[in-house]
Amino acid sequence: MTRPLAAVLADTAARRPDAPAVIFEDTPVPYGLLWERARSYAAEMRRHGIGPGDRVGLLLPNTPHFPVAYYGTLALGATVVPMSTQLRSGEIEFVLADSGARALVCAAPTLDEGAKAAATAGATLFTVGVDDTDGVRLDPPEPAPPVAGYFPSSPDDIAAILYTSGTTGRPKGAMLSHRNIVTNIEVTAVSPFDVRPDDVLLCSLPLSHTFGQTCVMSVAFHAGATVVLMPRFTAPDALALMSRYGCTVFMGVPTMYHALLEAVPDGTPAPRLHRAYSGGSALAVPVLDRVQETFGCQVYEGYGLTETSPCVAYNQPGQVTRPGTVGTPIAGVEVGITRAGLEDRIELLPAGEVGEVVIRGHNVMSGYLGLPEATAAVLVGGWFRSGDLGVLEADGCLRLVDRKKDIVLRGGYNVYPREVEEALLRHPAVEQTAVIGIPDDRLGEEICAVVVTRPEFTQGPALAADIVAWSRDRLAGYKYPRRVEFTRALPTGHSGKVLKRLLVQRYA
């Protein structure tokens, strides 16, 4: 029977109480103390009415407060709803309202936006690391006595709601059960990640995202390894931390690897890693080769989605690594290729044929919160439809070909054009807009808004700069368009749908 997600930290704290769980700003926090603080946060939340089944939003950067609040919430039998710290108050409010969150946990850097959202949504505001606050401190000078242990959540109870988006609507909450996440942790800790107690992992991925949250933090906690936390990735700081703490494992997205290579001075030895993992988007084979040469380790590419907890497939230690592919499915997960365009059924294709990637196994989400039609559209015949196009090679390796959806993948972040378009349409000058991804050497893709203006506005550089600045104030940092192009009319097909592929050809 699957243990509750809170047990991932609790079990290791019992087994290795004095081993360092996290290191932050040169201060190690041992497993025993981290779990004690999590139980203390749980006690404070329970004192203010939070209990089993409640949803708690987390708006926290990469500091020890994140794992403490994350596992403290789970210890109560409540559900964690992590959010990117780049979200603005309106975006935070939407997630709180949509998830039905009863509380929001903020730190000092997120308090301004979070407090406004919590007040509007009617959620209790909890704070950490903030002395003067209108919220309830989870870390007061005299903390509450810790709860004794963790709530015995069942495997099918929802442990986390992680928000993702489609191209046709607002963000959707993917409901992940304790079985989903814990099994993904336990399987991937063995392969592909092969994490051991003496490993030291650098975590520069945001813990609010499933890659950092599950693959780095929780996999390391399961194994009893040490996580070095970076609040924000910069390549020079990452190199310094790897050297200082003898990091053995790095997990990142391609933009991070590009930046690391650029930051290694000519002739200066780079930190020597045991292994590195890449996800989020394709890592060009020449870049992969340079990373392996520079850092003296194998780089393993893989594939996952928020809805699959997240890992689906990876190039794995002990197997022949296939650059340009995302490897083979992890244990307990099956990957198929179905004929694209069939919405109501799955028609599996033989090896070598291109179609939509479909997934089934322990990792597939329970569904989208409050969206039965959207859930039914992606959970078909026991399979999860990924929306990605790929091909299974004869040896079982999965190669991704393209994305069926219009997602823009900027620096490892999924940006959903419809959400950006809805924001831009509130600008007084914007009559119509289509948001597309333009190829970018550093980020993979950059966000470009193609705009049809209202007659009374003059198209030109000044208006483009105004639209960029306006959207920057209303959208997360990775979402707003850096480039604005003007046109008299958007190209459309027979059905009236905007032909974005023509726009990409025009402006790339």
Stockholm file with secondary structure:
# STOCKHOLM 1.0

chainA/1-508         MTRPLAAVLADTAARRPDAPAVIFEDTPVPYGLLWERARSYAAEMRRHGIGPGDRVGLLLPNTPHFPVAYYGTLALGATVVPMSTQLRSGEIEFVLADSGARALVCAAPTLDEGAKAAATAGATLFTVGVDDTDGVRLDPPEPAPPVAGYFPSSPDDIAAILYTSGTTGRPKGAMLSHRNIVTNIEVTAVSPFDVRPDDVLLCSLPLSHTFGQTCVMSVAFHAGATVVLMPRFTAPDALALMSRYGCTVFMGVPTMYHALLEAVPDGTPAPRLHRAYSGGSALAVPVLDRVQETFGCQVYEGYGLTETSPCVAYNQPGQVTRPGTVGTPIAGVEVGITRAGLEDRIELLPAGEVGEVVIRGHNVMSGYLGLPEATAAVLVGGWFRSGDLGVLEADGCLRLVDRKKDIVLRGGYNVYPREVEEALLRHPAVEQTAVIGIPDDRLGEEICAVVVTRPEFTQGPALAADIVAWSRDRLAGYKYPRRVEFTRALPTGHSGKVLKRLLVQRYA
#=GR chainA/1-508 SS CCCCTHHHHHHHHHHCTTSEEEEETTEEEEHHHHHHHHHHHHHHHHHTTCCTTCEEEEECCSSTHHHHHHHHHHHTTCEEEECCTTCCHHHHHHHHHHHTCSEEEEEGGGHHHHHHHHHHHTCEEEEESCSSCSSEESSCSSCCCCCSSCCCCCTTSEEEEEEECCTTSSCEEEEEEHHHHHHHHHHHHHTTSCCCTTCEEEECSCTTSHIIIIIIIIHHHHHTCEEEECSSCCHHHHHHHHHHHTCCEEEECHHHHHHHHHHSCTTCCCCCCSEEEECSSCCCHHHHHHHHHHHTSEEEEEEECGGGSSEEEECCTTSCCCTTSCCEECTTEEEEEECTTCSSCCCBCCTTCCEEEEEEETTSCSEETTCHHHHHHHEETTEEEEEEEEEECTTSCEEEEEESSCCEEETTEEECHHHHHHHHTTSTTEEEEEEEEEEETTTEEEEEEEEEECTTSCCSHHHHHHHHHHHHTTSCTTTSCSEEEECSSCCBCTTSCBCHHHHHHHHC
#=GC SS_cons         CCCCTHHHHHHHHHHCTTSEEEEETTEEEEHHHHHHHHHHHHHHHHHTTCCTTCEEEEECCSSTHHHHHHHHHHHTTCEEEECCTTCCHHHHHHHHHHHTCSEEEEEGGGHHHHHHHHHHHTCEEEEESCSSCSSEESSCSSCCCCCSSCCCCCTTSEEEEEEECCTTSSCEEEEEEHHHHHHHHHHHHHTTSCCCTTCEEEECSCTTSHIIIIIIIIHHHHHTCEEEECSSCCHHHHHHHHHHHTCCEEEECHHHHHHHHHHSCTTCCCCCCSEEEECSSCCCHHHHHHHHHHHTSEEEEEEECGGGSSEEEECCTTSCCCTTSCCEECTTEEEEEECTTCSSCCCBCCTTCCEEEEEEETTSCSEETTCHHHHHHHEETTEEEEEEEEEECTTSCEEEEEESSCCEEETTEEECHHHHHHHHTTSTTEEEEEEEEEEETTTEEEEEEEEEECTTSCCSHHHHHHHHHHHHTTSCTTTSCSEEEECSSCCBCTTSCBCHHHHHHHHC
//
